[in-house]
Amino acid sequence: MNELSDSPLGKKNEYVDHYDPKLLFAICRNENRIKTGIDINKLPFVGIDIWNGFDFTWLDENGIPEYGMLTIYVPYNSPNLVESKSIKLYLYSFANTKFKHWTEVVDTIEKDFSVKADAKVTVKLQPILADFTRLTPGFAGESIDRLATACHEYHVNPNLLRCDPTKTVTEQLYSDLLRSNCLVTGKPDWGSVQISYTGPKIDRVSLLQYIVSYRNHQGFHEPCLERIYMDILNICKPTRLTAIARYTRRGGLDINPIRSTEEQAWDNIRLFRQ
């Protein structure tokens, strides 16, 4: 597997405008999962990573520009994730490349991503303005962002989490105050996170403080969400847990990891600020 230092992150790169699959850069998931205490031989979750690309363009066979919104579904158990800047460079490389039909574009991207992820990746392509009716103001559930409290820790601290083992509840909580930072460049990534669970009642103030503690943390989107999931699972011990993060876009891409104890059809809702 390539070293992270070999990736295009944090480097000045030329933009290639003709199709080049070599631009994609794979990163092994296991290193971050081992650091988080995840048993890589028996993953304690199911889920999906959903990437939405809003600035995607290519040429039809007559050289006329085509545009579409691209959605890429990467399995949670793929051995590799694909680094985000390399994805942007790769998608830019379609800009002056001719394809006979949009289905050829989908097939090409599915093949290239599946090779890099070492798993079956699914791709959908739709007109750029086709699905704005699915925009939603926010996650379902109750926001914890305006609780009366103070936050003082801005590096991840799972010890902030507290729950009441004498009370069992089923609820959905969410926060729009998630911020983490790129592992290489240090640039901020802004997101919303939803926690749906059944189990000992989570102290909402402690959950808010915990989420805010990611503010200066450096990590990729998927490992950050997996760490949130694992910390809640290990400390609060819910019988059912789903954690979803939806990050705002950067460079025309947003990343939306989902991890859960439950297998289900994952809906690609889009929050208003996305």
Summary of the structure (lengths in Angstrom):
residues: 274
radius of gyration: 19.2
end to end distance: 32.4
largest distance: 67.5
contacts: 827
relative contact order: 0.19
helix: 25%
strand: 35%
